[in-house]
Each structure stands twice: as structure tokens, then as C-alpha cells.
Amino acid sequence: MKKKKNVISENYLEKRPKRAPHLAWSQDEKGLVTLDIENKGVFNKIAQVLFKKPKVSHVHLDEMGSFVWPLLDGEKNIIELGKDVDEHFGEKAHPLYERLAKYFQILDSYHFIEWSKEEK
């Protein structure tokens, strides 16, 4: 019989996200953020040569994602970021923490963010 690993439970909303340092990004005059993702690796190089795929892909964030992105410095946790989002967008952002949790799960899955190790 397999032993279960000890799982340290952590409140996801208390995590402190920060932008991945390797990621280039820009903000247009409307405040919308574009992430510039360099397509590296052997398979990407082959696709670039054979299929004319771009060396850099551009990911355009929506209004709420663009508001949050510049705030990701590893200082504020998701709860604190949610307060800023709620103040700025109001009911338009609801259900607030469910949306933010999903947003950060997606950013994390693509390695667009890291999590700050320091405790406050």
C-alpha cells in the first residue's frame, strides 16, 4: 500500500505573485498589456524555419489582466490585489476571487509568474 505524501495546505489567496523576470512586456496608451514570449527550443526553431512560425509570440491581456499585471511585484498577495481590482472595477470584476484565482492559475501554468518566497 502506498503512503500518501504530506501535503502542506496553504491558502492560495495568501500567495504573493510576481512577474517572471525573463518575460518582456509593454503597455499601450489604453493601459492594455502585451506579453512578449520568445519561442525557444529545437521544436520551435524547426517550426520557425519550416512553417514560418514567429520567433516571438504576443499575448494580449484583457482589461482586468492588464490592470493587475503591473501590480505583480511579489509584495501584495492575491487578497490585497483583489481589493485593488474591486476598487477599480467594482461589480464588473465579480465573482472576484474566483476569477483572480483562475487568472493566476493560468499565468502560473504558462510560467508567466513566480511566487514570492518572503512572508509578510
C-alpha positions as CSV (number, residue, x, y, z in Angstrom):
1,M,0.0,0.0,0.0
2,K,1.4,3.4,-1.0
3,K,1.9,6.1,1.7
4,K,0.3,9.4,1.0
5,K,2.7,12.3,0.9
6,N,2.4,15.0,3.5
7,V,0.6,17.9,1.8
8,I,1.2,21.4,3.3
9,S,-2.1,23.2,2.9
10,E,-1.6,26.8,2.0
11,N,-4.3,29.4,1.4
12,Y,-3.9,30.2,-2.3
13,L,-5.2,33.7,-1.9
14,E,-2.3,34.5,0.5
15,K,0.3,33.7,-2.2
16,R,2.3,36.7,-3.5
17,P,2.6,36.6,-7.3
18,K,5.4,38.4,-9.2
19,R,6.1,38.7,-12.9
20,A,8.6,36.3,-14.3
21,P,11.9,38.2,-14.8
22,H,12.6,36.7,-18.2
23,L,9.3,38.0,-19.6
24,A,9.2,41.2,-21.7
25,W,6.0,43.2,-21.7
26,S,4.6,46.5,-22.7
27,Q,1.6,48.6,-22.1
28,D,-0.2,50.6,-24.7
29,E,-1.8,54.1,-24.4
30,K,-5.1,52.5,-23.3
31,G,-3.3,50.6,-20.5
32,L,-3.6,47.2,-22.1
33,V,-0.6,44.9,-21.6
34,T,1.1,42.7,-24.2
35,L,3.4,39.9,-23.1
36,D,6.2,39.0,-25.5
37,I,7.0,35.3,-25.4
38,E,10.2,34.2,-27.1
39,N,9.7,30.8,-28.8
40,K,12.9,28.9,-27.9
41,G,14.0,25.3,-28.3
42,V,14.6,22.8,-31.0
43,F,10.9,22.2,-32.0
44,N,10.2,26.0,-32.1
45,K,13.3,26.5,-34.3
46,I,12.1,23.8,-36.7
47,A,8.6,25.3,-36.8
48,Q,10.1,28.8,-37.4
49,V,12.1,27.5,-40.4
50,L,9.6,25.1,-41.9
51,F,6.2,26.7,-41.1
52,K,7.3,30.4,-40.8
53,K,6.2,30.5,-37.1
54,P,7.2,33.7,-35.3
55,K,10.3,33.9,-33.0
56,V,8.2,35.9,-30.6
57,S,4.5,35.4,-29.7
58,H,2.4,38.2,-28.3
59,V,-0.1,37.6,-25.6
60,H,-2.7,40.4,-25.2
61,L,-4.2,40.7,-21.7
62,D,-7.8,41.8,-21.2
63,E,-8.7,44.9,-19.2
64,M,-8.6,43.3,-15.8
65,G,-5.5,41.3,-16.5
66,S,-3.8,44.5,-17.8
67,F,-4.8,46.3,-14.6
68,V,-3.3,43.5,-12.4
69,W,-0.1,42.8,-14.3
70,P,1.9,45.9,-13.4
71,L,1.0,45.3,-9.7
72,L,2.7,41.9,-9.6
73,D,5.9,42.7,-7.7
74,G,5.7,39.9,-5.1
75,E,4.7,42.4,-2.4
76,K,0.9,42.1,-2.4
77,N,-0.9,38.8,-2.0
78,I,-3.9,37.9,-4.1
79,I,-6.3,39.1,-1.4
80,E,-4.7,42.6,-1.5
81,L,-4.7,42.6,-5.3
82,G,-8.3,41.7,-5.2
83,K,-9.1,44.8,-3.1
84,D,-7.4,46.9,-5.7
85,V,-9.3,45.2,-8.5
86,D,-12.6,45.5,-6.6
87,E,-12.0,49.2,-6.0
88,H,-11.2,49.8,-9.7
89,F,-13.8,47.6,-11.4
90,G,-16.5,47.1,-8.8
91,E,-19.2,44.6,-9.6
92,K,-17.8,44.1,-13.1
93,A,-15.0,42.0,-11.6
94,H,-17.3,39.7,-9.7
95,P,-17.1,36.8,-8.7
96,L,-13.8,38.5,-7.8
97,Y,-11.6,35.9,-6.0
98,E,-12.7,33.0,-8.2
99,R,-11.7,35.0,-11.3
100,L,-8.4,36.1,-9.8
101,A,-7.6,32.5,-8.6
102,K,-8.2,31.2,-12.1
103,Y,-6.2,34.1,-13.7
104,F,-3.2,33.3,-11.5
105,Q,-3.5,29.5,-12.2
106,I,-3.3,30.2,-15.9
107,L,-0.4,32.7,-15.6
108,D,1.4,30.1,-13.4
109,S,0.8,27.2,-15.8
110,Y,2.5,29.2,-18.6
111,H,5.3,30.3,-16.2
112,F,4.4,33.9,-16.7
113,I,4.6,34.5,-12.9
114,E,6.6,33.3,-10.0
115,W,5.6,33.2,-6.3
116,S,7.5,35.4,-3.8
117,K,9.1,33.3,-1.0
118,E,9.1,36.1,1.6
119,E,6.5,36.1,4.3
120,K,4.9,39.4,5.4
